[in-house]
């Protein structure tokens, strides 16, 4: 009986070759640039052009009034030296960081939903109303002093940074609470019920099911409230205008003062550019760190 010859192993195209010849793979469509042109145009016109002008303005010596209001020059090293040696700027930077850190430590308000109605009203309240309310409540003869039995106590003068920090947290808690409440309602009840059937404790259900599902929302809340705290101008301006001294003079206030109170438009713009850099670094750093834990 004749022997059957061995058949060589059949070889075909490699995986990469198959992928290149697939008709259903995603292909880059150069025509999509045409659809994105209006978006790119708006981005350039409404964001890149103003940002570029702000950066250029920050490195000039333009003032609001006087000879330099007309004959300004591009002096980047002079502006950076002024910023480096400005003690008021570094004080404002520290105050901004302090209030930001205090807010982030309180950025999970859903654990304190007993005050839900109050914080929602606080979030909806205009900054002018909130500032006047806190100013009237924390000065001598105000609500807090009267309730504590010391009507002559002036908490806003004695500890202004603590008072404006609490007011800032109070004004932003409602937003975080509403978002977290919506995220909690979207957690599948089947997952909680299954864990309950498996005799998981309340803490185990929270740690293994609720917390992982809430982390993306928590990331967004902390990032948004942090950026809002970085630029919380209205409330603090109404309460203290940055005083007494520089005790509550955060960067937005200091930028405004330099630009419109002291007529240093360029220096105020430079401080605003520093705020943009800080916000960008904070956002990128926080998102990257949080993404590694998800």
C-alpha positions in Angstrom: 0.0 0.0 0.0 1.5 3.3 -1.1 2.3 5.7 1.7 0.4 9.0 2.0 2.8 11.9 1.6 2.9 14.3 4.6 1.3 17.6 3.9 3.2 20.7 4.8 1.6 23.0 7.3 -0.6 25.4 5.6 0.6 29.0 6.0 -1.6 32.0 5.5 -1.3 35.7 5.9 -0.2 37.0 9.3 -2.5 38.8 11.6 -1.2 42.2 10.7 -1.7 41.4 7.0 -5.3 40.3 7.7 -5.9 43.5 9.6 -4.6 45.7 6.8 -6.9 43.9 4.3 -10.1 43.9 6.4 -12.9 45.9 4.9 -14.7 46.5 8.1 -11.7 48.1 10.0 -11.8 51.7 11.0 -10.2 53.9 8.5 -9.1 57.5 8.9 -11.3 59.7 6.7 -9.5 62.9 5.6 -12.8 64.3 4.6 -13.7 64.6 8.3 -11.4 67.6 8.4 -14.1 69.5 6.5 -16.7 68.6 9.1 -14.4 69.8 11.9 -13.4 73.1 10.2 -16.1 75.2 11.9 -15.2 73.7 15.3 -11.5 74.5 14.7 -12.4 78.0 13.6 -14.4 78.7 16.8 -11.6 77.2 18.9 -9.0 79.4 17.3 -11.2 82.5 17.4 -12.7 82.2 20.9 -9.9 80.4 22.8 -6.4 80.4 21.2 -6.5 84.0 20.0 -7.6 85.4 23.4 -5.1 83.2 25.2 -2.3 84.2 22.9 -3.1 87.8 23.5 -3.3 87.4 27.2 0.2 85.7 27.3 1.6 88.5 25.1 0.0 91.2 27.3 1.4 89.6 30.5 4.9 90.1 29.2 4.5 93.8 28.4 4.5 96.9 30.7 1.1 98.1 29.6 -0.8 100.2 32.1 -4.3 101.5 32.3 -3.3 105.1 32.4 -0.1 107.1 31.9 2.5 107.1 29.2 2.8 103.3 29.1 -0.9 103.0 28.2 0.1 104.2 24.7 3.8 103.4 24.4 4.1 100.0 26.1 7.0 97.6 25.4 7.6 93.8 25.4 9.6 93.2 28.6 9.2 89.5 29.6 12.3 89.3 31.9 11.3 92.5 33.8 7.8 91.1 34.4 9.0 87.7 35.5 11.5 89.4 37.9 8.7 91.5 39.3 6.6 88.5 39.8 9.4 86.5 41.5 10.1 89.4 44.0 6.5 90.3 44.7 5.7 89.1 48.3 2.0 89.9 47.9 1.8 87.5 44.9 3.3 84.7 46.9 1.0 85.5 49.8 -2.0 85.3 47.5 -0.7 82.1 46.0 -0.5 80.5 49.5 -4.0 81.7 50.4 -5.4 80.3 47.1 -3.8 77.0 47.8 -5.1 76.9 51.4 -8.7 77.5 50.4 -8.4 75.0 47.5 -7.0 72.3 49.8 -9.7 72.9 52.4 -12.4 72.6 49.7 -11.0 69.4 48.3 -11.0 67.7 51.8 -14.7 68.4 51.9 -15.5 67.4 48.3 -17.6 64.3 49.2 -20.7 66.0 50.6 -23.2 63.1 50.0 -22.1 61.7 53.4 -23.8 64.7 55.0 -27.1 64.8 53.1 -29.0 65.7 56.2 -28.3 69.3 55.2 -29.3 68.7 51.6 -32.0 71.4 51.4 -29.7 74.0 52.9 -26.7 73.4 50.6 -28.9 73.3 47.5 -30.2 76.8 48.4 -26.7 77.9 49.1 -25.6 76.7 45.6 -28.4 78.5 43.9 -27.9 81.7 45.9 -26.2 84.5 43.9 -22.6 85.3 45.0 -23.7 88.8 46.0 -26.4 87.5 48.3 -24.1 84.8 49.7 -21.3 87.3 50.4 -23.5 89.8 52.1 -25.2 87.0 54.2 -21.8 85.7 55.4 -20.5 89.2 56.0 -23.5 90.2 58.1 -23.5 86.9 60.0 -19.8 86.8 61.0 -19.2 90.5 61.9 -19.9 92.1 65.3 -23.6 91.8 66.2 -24.1 89.1 63.5 -26.0 85.9 63.7 -23.1 83.7 64.8 -21.9 86.1 67.5 -25.4 86.5 68.9 -26.1 82.7 68.9 -22.8 82.2 70.8 -23.7 84.8 73.4 -20.8 87.1 72.4 -22.5 89.8 70.3 -19.3 91.9 70.0 -17.2 89.1 68.5 -16.1 89.8 64.9 -15.1 86.4 63.5 -14.4 87.9 60.0 -11.7 90.2 61.4 -10.3 87.7 63.9 -10.0 84.8 61.5 -10.8 86.0 58.0 -9.2 83.1 56.0 -11.2 80.5 58.0 -14.5 82.3 57.5 -14.1 82.8 53.7 -13.0 79.2 53.4 -16.1 77.9 55.1 -18.2 80.2 53.1 -16.6 78.9 49.9 -17.2 75.3 50.8 -20.8 76.1 51.8 -21.5 77.8 48.5 -20.2 74.8 46.4 -21.5 71.9 48.4 -24.9 71.9 46.8 -23.5 71.3 43.3 -21.4 68.3 44.5 -24.3 66.9 46.4 -26.7 67.0 43.5 -24.3 65.3 41.2 -23.4 62.6 43.7 -27.0 62.0 44.5 -27.7 61.4 40.8 -24.7 59.0 40.6 -26.0 57.1 43.6 -29.4 56.7 42.1 -27.9 55.2 39.0 -26.1 52.4 40.8 -27.8 49.1 39.8 -30.0 47.9 42.6 -29.3 44.3 41.5 -25.7 44.6 42.4 -26.6 45.7 45.9 -29.2 43.0 46.3 -26.8 40.3 45.1 -24.2 41.5 47.7 -26.8 41.4 50.4 -27.8 37.9 49.5 -24.1 36.9 49.9 -24.2 38.3 53.4 -21.9 41.3 52.6 -21.9 43.9 55.3 -22.8 47.5 54.7 -19.2 48.5 54.7 -18.3 45.7 52.2 -21.1 46.8 49.9 -19.9 50.3 50.0 -16.3 49.5 49.5 -16.7 46.8 46.8 -19.7 48.1 44.8 -20.7 51.7 45.6 -17.3 53.3 45.8 -15.9 51.9 42.5 -19.0 53.0 40.7 -18.8 56.4 42.2 -15.2 57.1 41.5 -15.6 58.6 38.0 -18.2 61.0 39.4 -16.1 61.9 42.4 -13.2 62.6 40.1 -15.2 65.0 38.1 -16.6 66.7 41.2 -13.3 67.2 42.8 -11.8 68.6 39.6 -14.6 71.0 38.9 -15.0 72.3 42.5 -11.2 72.6 42.7 -11.1 74.8 39.6 -14.1 76.8 40.8 -12.3 77.4 44.1 -9.2 78.6 42.2 -11.2 81.3 40.6 -13.7 82.1 43.4 -13.6 85.9 43.0 -17.1 87.2 43.7 -17.7 85.7 47.2 -14.4 86.7 48.7 -14.4 90.1 47.1 -17.8 91.0 48.5 -16.8 89.7 52.0 -13.3 91.1 52.5 -11.9 92.5 49.2 -8.8 90.5 50.0 -8.3 91.9 53.5 -7.5 92.6 56.2 -4.1 93.2 54.6 -3.5 90.2 52.3 -5.1 87.6 54.6 -7.7 86.5 52.0 -6.2 88.0 48.9 -6.4 85.0 46.5 -4.9 85.2 43.0 -8.0 86.3 41.1 -8.4 89.2 43.6 -4.8 90.1 43.3 -4.9 90.0 39.5 -8.0 92.3 39.6 -6.3 94.7 42.0 -3.2 95.0 39.9 -5.1 95.5 36.7 -7.8 97.9 37.7 -6.9 99.3 41.1 -3.2 99.9 40.5 -3.6 100.3 36.7 -1.0 97.6 35.9 -2.9 95.8 33.1 0.1 93.7 32.0 1.0 92.6 35.4 -2.6 91.6 36.2 -2.7 89.6 32.9 0.6 87.9 33.9 -1.0 86.8 37.2 -4.0 85.6 35.3 -1.7 83.5 33.1 -0.1 82.0 36.2 -3.6 81.0 37.3 -4.3 79.2 34.0 -1.0 77.3 34.3 -1.9 76.3 37.9 -5.4 75.1 36.9 -4.0 73.1 33.9 -1.3 71.4 36.0 -3.8 70.6 38.7 -6.3 69.2 36.3 -3.8 67.0 34.4 -2.1 65.8 37.6 -5.4 65.0 39.4 -6.9 63.2 36.4 -3.8 61.1 35.8 -3.4 60.1 39.5 -7.1 59.2 39.8 -7.1 57.2 36.5 -4.4 54.9 37.9 -6.7 54.0 40.8 -9.8 53.3 38.8 
